[in-house]
């Protein structure tokens, strides 16, 4: 009888442990899906920093590797082309920028074999423009330099004035080029616990 009670207690304990593990896993998955729902329904916040730099902020998506493979087929091809296995990825970030600048440059005329060639040049710390105007043709050479800085941070939950835990993970990006405007950004995080999936 004592052995039977011992077996029952062992089985009950194991079942309890399994239930706790499954419940914890379900709670983590619910929190991940809730965060992804917020990330998909919220828009990218575009703003200017105190240094007057273009910036963008977005809630991070948390995808399993199989979800990433299905939803981002083109990115998957690019990653594999780099020789990187999906199971080794930490995160993927995509940012689109647009550069615009207006300038006035002096024109210099040069006569070459009875043909007039006008040259112009303009530059600042971020953009360099050189061009030639000959008859009805304009040749232009433009170089633009930019530095994008990415900051990934946790947003805490709030209850009144108390901050605790993690509500979401956000990515903030700034551009150092004043001619550049960030138009889109996306940040995808692949949780470590999912990296056992095959690529």
C-alpha positions in Angstrom: 0.0 0.0 0.0 2.8 2.3 0.9 4.5 1.6 -2.5 1.3 2.4 -4.3 0.9 5.7 -2.5 4.5 6.5 -3.3 4.0 5.8 -7.0 0.8 8.0 -7.0 2.7 10.8 -5.3 5.5 10.6 -7.8 3.1 10.6 -10.8 1.1 13.5 -9.3 4.3 15.5 -8.7 5.4 14.9 -12.3 2.0 15.8 -13.7 2.1 19.0 -11.5 5.5 19.9 -12.9 4.4 19.3 -16.5 1.3 21.5 -15.9 3.4 24.3 -14.5 5.8 24.1 -17.4 3.0 24.1 -20.0 1.2 27.0 -18.2 4.4 29.0 -18.2 5.0 28.3 -21.8 1.5 29.3 -22.7 1.8 32.6 -20.7 5.1 33.4 -22.6 3.4 32.7 -25.9 0.4 34.8 -25.1 2.6 37.7 -24.0 4.6 37.3 -27.3 1.5 37.3 -29.4 0.1 40.3 -27.5 3.3 42.2 -28.2 3.3 41.3 -31.9 -0.3 42.5 -32.2 0.7 45.8 -30.7 3.7 46.0 -33.1 1.6 45.2 -36.2 -1.2 47.7 -35.3 1.0 50.6 -34.2 2.6 52.8 -36.8 6.3 53.8 -36.9 6.8 57.0 -35.0 8.9 59.5 -37.0 10.3 62.5 -35.1 13.2 64.9 -34.7 15.6 64.6 -31.8 16.9 67.5 -29.7 19.9 67.5 -32.0 17.5 68.0 -35.0 18.3 64.5 -36.4 15.7 62.5 -38.1 14.6 59.6 -36.0 12.1 56.7 -36.0 10.8 54.4 -33.2 9.0 51.0 -33.7 7.9 48.2 -31.4 9.9 45.0 -32.1 8.2 41.9 -33.6 9.1 38.7 -31.9 9.0 35.9 -34.4 9.9 32.2 -34.3 12.2 31.1 -37.1 9.5 29.2 -38.9 7.3 32.4 -38.8 10.1 34.5 -40.0 10.8 32.1 -42.9 7.1 32.2 -44.0 6.5 36.0 -43.6 9.9 37.3 -44.8 10.9 35.0 -47.8 13.0 37.7 -49.5 14.9 38.5 -46.3 15.4 34.7 -45.8 17.0 34.4 -49.3 19.3 37.4 -48.6 20.4 36.0 -45.2 21.1 32.6 -46.8 23.1 34.3 -49.6 25.3 35.7 -46.9 26.0 32.2 -45.7 24.3 32.8 -42.3 22.1 30.1 -40.9 18.7 31.3 -39.6 19.0 29.5 -36.3 22.0 31.7 -35.5 20.2 34.9 -36.1 19.7 37.3 -33.2 17.6 40.0 -34.9 16.9 41.6 -38.3 16.4 45.3 -38.7 15.3 47.1 -41.9 15.4 50.9 -42.3 14.5 53.0 -45.4 15.7 56.6 -45.7 15.2 59.3 -48.2 17.7 62.1 -48.9 16.8 65.5 -50.2 18.9 68.6 -50.6 18.6 71.9 -52.4 21.7 73.9 -53.4 22.9 76.8 -55.5 26.3 76.2 -57.1 28.3 78.7 -59.3 28.8 77.7 -62.9 32.2 77.9 -64.6 32.4 77.9 -68.4 35.3 76.2 -70.2 35.8 76.2 -74.0 37.0 72.8 -75.4 37.4 72.6 -79.1 34.7 75.1 -80.0 32.4 73.5 -77.4 31.3 75.2 -74.2 31.4 73.1 -71.1 29.9 74.4 -67.8 31.1 72.8 -64.6 29.5 73.1 -61.1 30.4 71.7 -57.7 28.8 71.9 -54.3 29.4 70.0 -51.1 28.8 70.0 -47.3 29.8 67.6 -44.6 27.3 64.9 -45.9 26.7 65.5 -49.6 29.1 66.1 -52.5 27.7 67.0 -55.9 29.7 67.6 -59.1 28.3 68.1 -62.6 28.9 69.1 -66.2 26.5 70.9 -68.6 27.3 70.5 -72.2 24.8 71.5 -74.9 21.6 69.6 -74.0 23.3 67.1 -71.6 23.8 67.3 -67.9 26.1 64.9 -66.1 25.9 64.7 -62.4 27.9 62.8 -59.7 26.3 62.7 -56.2 27.8 61.2 -53.1 25.9 61.1 -49.8 27.2 59.9 -46.4 25.0 58.9 -43.6 25.3 57.2 -40.2 22.3 55.3 -38.8 22.4 54.7 -35.1 20.2 51.9 -33.7 19.2 51.7 -30.1 17.2 48.7 -28.9 15.6 49.1 -25.5 12.9 47.7 -23.2 9.7 49.6 -22.4 8.6 48.8 -18.8 5.0 48.2 -17.8 3.4 50.9 -15.7 1.0 50.8 -12.9 0.3 54.3 -11.6 3.8 55.6 -11.0 5.5 52.2 -10.6 7.5 50.7 -13.5 8.1 47.0 -13.7 8.8 44.1 -16.0 8.9 44.5 -19.8 5.9 45.7 -21.9 7.7 45.8 -25.2 11.0 46.0 -26.9 11.5 49.1 -29.1 14.0 50.1 -31.7 14.9 53.7 -32.1 17.0 54.8 -35.1 18.6 58.2 -35.7 20.2 59.6 -38.9 23.2 62.0 -38.7 22.6 63.4 -42.2 20.3 66.5 -42.0 19.3 65.9 -45.6 18.0 62.3 -44.8 14.5 61.6 -43.6 13.8 58.1 -42.2 10.6 56.9 -43.8 10.3 53.3 -42.5 11.9 51.0 -40.0 11.2 47.4 -38.8 12.8 45.4 -36.1 12.4 41.6 -35.7 13.7 39.7 -32.7 14.1 35.9 -32.7 13.8 34.7 -29.1 16.7 32.5 -28.0 14.3 29.7 -26.8 13.2 29.2 -30.4 16.6 28.8 -31.9 16.5 25.0 -31.8 14.3 25.0 -34.9 16.0 23.8 -38.1 16.9 26.4 -40.8 
